[in-house]
Amino acid sequence: MDTVALAAELIQRPSITPNDAGCQELIGQRLAKLGFTLETMVFEDTTNLWARRGTEGPVFCFAGHTDVVPVGNEDAWEFPPFAAVRHNGYLHGRGAADMKGSLAAMVVAVERFVAHYPDHQGSIAFLITSDEEGPFINGTTRVIDTLEARQEKITWCVVGEPSSTSQFGDVIKIGRRGSLSGDLAILGVQGHVAYPHLAANPVHLGMPALTELVNTEWDQGNASFPPTTFQISNIHAGTGATNVIPGELYVQFNLRFSSELTSTQLIERIERVFTEHQLDYKIRWTLNGEPFLTDSGELLSAAIAAVQETTGIEPELSTSGGTSDGRFIAPTGAQVIELGPVNATIHKVNECVREADLDALTLAYVKILEKLLC
């Protein structure tokens, strides 16, 4: 029950992004007793922790985040969201599954591992941020920049995102699609609807181009990734009056893209469509992350074996879902996977995690360490 107890302590700290609320201090105290060197990196409003035990390679890293999303309507919760109530075999609270349960499992797993193997090979590290649920500007990406600048490399990384679907261990995430967002303004000429010849309606001008993008087959995906998708998420024009032709059309869209395409290729293709349709436009691009993939290697083999030995099931290897901080770590050359509890309640009212799953996750993490550092 060590893992459940620590997870409860973390949940009781209301660390709504980017506030860490002392979670990293609590984790750091546990790690310091094991001989970890702690390095707190504060960038703007974000607190990050880099902790390392050992000075030699290979470097095995647990990565995660202490920040959680807002609770929403607190009255809709069965139990107070930061009370960490244990009920009928479940631990309830914001962050239980995403991802304070995983953080607790990581810490307890390392405590058990070091107790049995104090002279293990290589190094064990923790990379923990309070900016994963926020704008992801001052979190893991800034820590990685710092490590890269001093040539400190991660060999293997397990991200504790809630990867499982129906039962713990049924899915291991081996990568994620890329994410590219566009904030588009199509410019026209405002005027009176009774005098359309004196105006230029940006909605009418822009719809053919947007329709073409919506209907484009970007690629067919590959063995690891589904096809690239284009989705319009927000659209707005007009003053609110029915007799005014708008002067601008604002559109927000996002592409989740496979490894068949790069963000540069997507930007070039989309801007070419706007040019071919002779649009007067402005656009701001935001690259949330390139696709990454770890479809082989020692880390994946160790994780699959650990899950099989712990649960008796064969995990599915998947790249589904949104982005994760693995997108900042993988480009350094590290092997990166995600292994965590069931994700059915994340970001929802009444978020919870099965206590037995946290115990199983802890055991799986111990087995991964044993397979790689013994």
C-alpha positions in Angstrom: 0.0 0.0 0.0 3.0 2.3 0.0 2.1 3.5 -3.5 -1.5 4.3 -2.7 -0.5 6.2 0.4 2.0 8.4 -1.5 -0.5 8.9 -4.3 -3.0 10.1 -1.7 -0.5 12.6 -0.3 0.1 14.0 -3.7 -3.6 14.3 -4.6 -4.2 16.2 -1.4 -1.9 19.0 -2.7 -4.1 21.0 -5.2 -1.5 21.5 -7.9 -3.7 23.0 -10.6 -1.4 23.8 -13.6 1.2 25.4 -13.4 1.2 25.3 -9.6 3.2 22.4 -8.1 1.8 22.9 -4.6 4.8 21.3 -3.0 4.4 17.9 -4.8 8.0 18.0 -6.1 9.3 18.8 -2.7 7.6 15.7 -1.3 9.0 13.5 -4.0 12.4 15.1 -3.7 12.5 14.3 0.0 11.9 10.6 -0.7 14.5 10.5 -3.5 17.2 12.4 -1.5 17.1 9.6 1.0 18.1 7.2 -1.8 21.1 9.2 -2.8 19.6 11.2 -5.6 21.1 14.6 -6.4 18.2 17.1 -6.7 18.1 20.0 -9.1 15.1 22.3 -9.1 14.7 24.3 -12.3 12.2 27.2 -12.2 11.3 28.8 -15.5 8.8 31.7 -15.2 5.7 30.2 -13.5 6.8 26.6 -13.7 8.7 24.4 -11.2 10.6 21.4 -12.6 12.7 18.8 -10.8 15.6 16.9 -12.3 16.8 14.2 -9.9 19.6 11.8 -10.6 21.2 8.8 -8.8 24.5 7.9 -10.4 26.9 9.6 -12.7 27.5 7.0 -15.4 25.4 5.8 -18.4 23.1 4.4 -19.4 20.5 6.8 -17.9 17.1 5.4 -17.1 14.5 8.2 -16.6 11.0 8.3 -15.2 9.2 11.4 -16.5 5.9 12.8 -15.3 4.0 15.9 -14.2 2.6 17.1 -10.9 0.1 19.6 -12.3 -3.5 18.7 -12.8 -6.4 20.2 -14.8 -9.0 22.3 -12.9 -11.8 20.3 -11.1 -14.7 22.0 -12.8 -18.0 21.9 -10.9 -16.8 20.7 -7.5 -20.5 20.0 -6.4 -20.6 17.3 -9.2 -17.9 15.2 -7.5 -18.9 12.3 -5.4 -16.0 13.0 -3.1 -14.1 16.3 -2.7 -11.5 16.3 -5.6 -8.5 16.9 -3.3 -9.5 14.7 -0.4 -7.9 11.5 -1.8 -10.8 9.3 -0.6 -10.3 5.6 -0.8 -13.6 3.8 -1.5 -14.4 0.3 -2.7 -10.8 -0.4 -3.9 -10.4 2.9 -5.7 -8.5 6.0 -4.9 -10.5 9.1 -5.8 -9.3 12.6 -6.6 -8.0 15.0 -9.3 -4.8 13.6 -10.6 -5.4 10.0 -9.3 -4.9 8.6 -12.8 -3.3 11.6 -14.5 -0.8 11.3 -13.1 0.0 11.3 -9.4 -0.7 7.6 -9.2 2.1 7.0 -11.7 4.4 9.4 -9.9 3.9 7.5 -6.6 4.5 4.2 -8.4 7.7 5.5 -9.8 9.1 6.7 -6.5 8.1 3.5 -4.6 9.4 1.3 -7.4 12.8 3.0 -7.2 12.8 2.7 -3.4 12.3 -1.0 -3.7 14.8 -1.4 -6.5 17.6 0.6 -4.8 17.0 -1.4 -1.5 17.8 -4.6 -3.4 20.3 -3.3 -5.9 22.2 -0.3 -4.3 25.1 -0.7 -6.7 23.0 -0.9 -9.9 24.4 -0.2 -13.3 24.1 3.3 -14.8 22.0 6.0 -13.4 18.3 6.5 -12.5 16.7 9.9 -13.1 13.4 11.7 -12.6 12.2 14.5 -14.9 9.1 16.1 -13.3 7.3 19.2 -14.4 4.3 21.3 -13.4 3.5 22.5 -16.9 2.3 19.4 -18.8 -1.4 20.3 -18.6 -0.7 24.0 -19.4 1.0 25.7 -22.3 4.0 23.4 -22.1 6.4 26.3 -22.6 8.4 26.3 -19.4 8.3 22.6 -18.4 9.9 19.5 -19.9 11.0 21.3 -23.0 13.1 23.8 -21.0 14.6 21.0 -18.8 15.6 19.1 -21.9 17.2 22.2 -23.4 19.2 22.6 -20.2 20.3 18.9 -20.3 21.2 19.0 -23.9 23.3 22.2 -23.4 25.5 20.3 -21.0 25.5 17.1 -23.0 23.5 15.1 -20.3 21.7 12.4 -22.2 18.7 10.2 -21.4 19.0 6.6 -22.7 15.6 5.2 -21.8 12.5 7.1 -20.6 9.2 5.8 -19.2 6.5 8.5 -19.1 3.8 7.7 -16.6 0.9 8.9 -18.7 -2.3 6.8 -18.2 -1.8 4.5 -21.2 -4.1 1.6 -20.3 -7.6 1.4 -21.7 -9.7 -1.3 -19.9 -7.2 -2.9 -17.5 -3.7 -2.0 -16.4 -1.1 -3.1 -18.9 -3.4 -3.7 -21.9 -1.7 -0.8 -23.8 1.8 0.6 -24.0 2.2 3.8 -25.9 5.2 3.6 -28.2 4.9 7.0 -29.7 2.5 9.8 -30.6 1.3 11.6 -33.7 2.6 15.1 -34.4 0.3 18.1 -33.7 0.3 21.3 -35.7 -2.2 24.2 -35.1 -3.0 27.2 -37.3 -4.7 30.5 -36.3 -5.9 31.9 -39.6 -7.4 35.2 -40.5 -8.8 35.6 -44.0 -9.2 39.3 -44.9 -12.1 40.8 -46.9 -13.8 44.1 -47.1 -16.7 44.9 -44.7 -19.8 46.4 -46.2 -23.6 46.4 -46.3 -25.3 43.2 -47.3 -27.5 45.2 -49.8 -24.4 46.4 -51.6 -22.3 43.2 -52.0 -20.4 44.7 -55.0 -18.8 47.2 -52.6 -17.6 44.5 -50.2 -15.6 41.3 -50.2 -17.0 38.5 -48.0 -14.1 36.6 -46.5 -16.5 33.7 -45.5 -17.4 33.2 -49.2 -13.8 33.7 -50.3 -12.4 31.3 -47.7 -14.9 28.4 -47.8 -13.6 26.8 -51.0 -10.1 26.6 -49.7 -11.2 25.3 -46.3 -13.4 22.7 -48.0 -10.5 21.6 -50.1 -8.4 21.2 -46.9 -11.1 19.3 -45.1 -11.4 16.9 -48.0 -7.7 16.4 -48.6 -6.2 12.9 -48.1 -2.9 13.9 -46.6 -1.4 10.5 -46.4 -2.5 6.9 -45.7 -0.6 6.5 -42.5 1.7 3.5 -41.9 2.1 0.5 -39.7 2.6 2.6 -36.7 0.4 5.7 -37.3 -3.1 6.3 -38.6 -3.6 8.7 -41.5 -3.1 12.4 -40.9 -6.3 14.3 -40.1 -7.3 18.0 -40.5 -9.9 19.4 -38.1 -11.4 22.9 -37.9 -11.9 23.6 -34.2 -13.2 27.2 -34.1 -14.6 29.6 -36.7 -15.9 33.2 -36.4 -16.9 36.1 -38.5 -19.2 39.1 -38.4 -20.3 41.8 -36.0 -23.5 40.1 -34.8 -25.6 42.2 -37.1 -27.5 40.4 -40.0 -27.0 43.3 -42.4 -23.2 43.6 -42.3 -20.8 41.7 -44.5 -17.8 40.8 -42.3 -14.4 42.1 -43.0 -12.5 39.1 -41.6 -12.9 35.4 -41.1 -11.1 33.8 -38.2 -10.4 30.0 -38.2 -8.5 27.8 -35.9 -7.6 24.3 -37.0 -5.3 21.4 -36.0 -3.6 18.5 -37.8 -2.6 15.3 -36.1 -0.1 13.9 -38.4 1.8 10.7 -39.0 5.5 10.2 -39.6 4.8 10.2 -43.3 4.8 14.0 -43.3 6.8 16.7 -41.5 5.3 19.9 -40.1 7.2 21.9 -42.8 5.6 19.8 -45.6 2.1 20.4 -44.1 2.6 24.1 -43.8 3.8 24.4 -47.4 0.9 22.4 -48.7 -1.7 24.4 -46.8 -0.3 27.8 -47.6 -0.1 26.7 -51.3 -3.9 26.1 -51.2 -4.5 29.6 -49.8 -2.3 31.0 -52.5 -4.0 29.1 -55.3 -7.4 30.4 -54.0 -5.9 33.9 -54.1 -6.8 34.6 -50.5 -5.5 37.6 -48.6 -4.7 36.0 -45.3 -2.5 36.0 -42.2 -1.6 32.8 -40.2 0.2 31.9 -37.1 1.5 28.4 -36.8 2.1 26.5 -33.6 4.0 23.2 -33.7 2.9 21.3 -30.6 5.2 18.4 -31.4 6.6 16.2 -34.2 5.6 12.5 -34.3 7.9 10.2 -32.4 8.2 6.4 -32.2 10.0 3.7 -30.2 8.9 0.5 -32.0 11.9 -1.6 -30.9 14.9 -1.6 -28.5 15.8 -2.7 -25.0 13.3 -0.4 -23.2 10.3 -1.7 -25.2 11.3 -5.3 -24.8 11.8 -4.8 -21.0 8.4 -3.1 -20.7 6.5 -5.8 -22.6 8.1 -8.5 -20.5 7.5 -6.6 -17.3 3.8 -6.2 -18.1 3.4 -9.8 -19.1 5.1 -11.1 -15.9 3.0 -8.7 -13.7 -0.4 -9.1 -15.4 -0.3 -12.1 -17.6 -1.5 -10.2 -20.6 0.1 -9.2 -23.9 0.0 -5.4 -24.2 -1.1 -3.7 -27.4 1.5 -1.3 -28.8 -0.2 2.0 -29.7 0.4 5.6 -30.8 -3.2 6.8 -30.2 -4.3 9.7 -28.2 -3.1 13.3 -27.8 0.4 14.7 -27.2 2.6 14.0 -24.2 5.9 15.3 -22.9 7.5 12.4 -24.6 7.6 14.6 -27.7 10.3 16.7 -26.1 12.4 13.8 -24.9 12.4 11.5 -28.0 14.2 14.0 -30.3 17.3 13.7 -28.1 17.8 10.1 -29.2 16.2 8.6 -26.1 14.0 5.5 -26.4 10.6 6.6 -25.0 7.5 4.7 -24.0 4.4 5.5 -21.9 3.1 3.1 -19.3 0.5 4.0 -16.7 -2.9 3.2 -15.3 -6.4 3.1 -17.0 -7.3 6.4 -18.6 -11.1 6.1 -18.4 -11.6 8.9 -15.9 -8.8 11.4 -16.7 -9.8 15.0 -16.9 -13.4 14.0 -15.8 -15.5 14.6 -12.7 -14.9 11.8 -10.2 -11.4 10.9 -11.5 -10.2 7.8 -9.8 -7.7 4.9 -10.1 -7.9 1.3 -9.0 -5.6 0.7 -6.0 -4.6 -2.7 -7.2 -3.5 -1.2 -10.5 -1.2 1.2 -8.7 0.4 -1.8 -7.0 0.7 -3.7 -10.3 2.2 -0.6 -11.9 4.8 -0.3 -9.2 5.8 -3.9 -9.7 6.0 -3.5 -13.4 8.3 -0.4 -13.0 10.5 -2.5 -10.6 10.8 -5.3 -13.2 11.7 -2.8 -16.0 14.5 -1.4 -13.8 15.8 -4.9 -13.0 15.9 -5.9 -16.7 17.8 -2.7 -17.8 20.1 -1.9 -14.8 21.0 -5.3 -13.3 
